[in-house]
């Protein structure tokens, strides 16, 4: 039996339609949600991601502004723009597109963002809120993966989740989120990485496997327990080609699987918009 496709694009379209309705309600109350993005340098992949995010903003009625800074931008200049946006009453959420060029401190740039305007949910204050289980902006990709699993009926509570990858944007926060004692979470979570000699020992035990290492073809069919849910969250670009951490043949073994294109990516964008609307509603006390 072929694996059930975890179609992120279809679900993201549905979420964005709902967010568009919420944006209309905010605008009726004379509140226009605003997202600001900052891109430093000319990384083609980053520029493409930014373009997708702004098209999504336009589709749901979110006002968006963009700052494209040259490669030689200093740390002081970058953080100065972030501080200006923190004070801008028309900006509800701020996103600094990662990775930054060599020589810039990503952690310092993220710390400069007002935690309540943190569109990506990666500010240390918000990661701390996640650890403590208190409300705050959640990291977009982990939240999008969770929503995808829930929507397609993948059992999570009490199941064994293995995450291949320990990065700040996916692996670490996703492990926290899925292990929390809350509905559709409460899983046993194991985090492995490319420094582990044989990650297959762990992946074959997984009810749910999330590959987020950014290592093409890392996950092969023999590394999957038959019927497991497999999410390919890590990608690598080779020119115009996008390579997944998960070999396509894994779909012959898995019970659920994300497509190479249109799985996690659209869900990340949808969660970014959701964070922006939640920030706008908090600012204006509009529900």
Beta strands, then each sheet from edge to edge (+ up, - down):
strand 1: 4-6
strand 2: 34-40
strand 3: 63-69
strand 4: 93-96
strand 5: 160-164
strand 6: 188-192
strand 7: 208-211
strand 8: 229-232
strand 9: 235-238
strand 10: 241-244
strand 11: 256-258
sheet 1: 1+ 11+ 8+ 7+ 5+ 6+
sheet 2: 3+ 2+ 4+
sheet 3: 9+ 10-
end
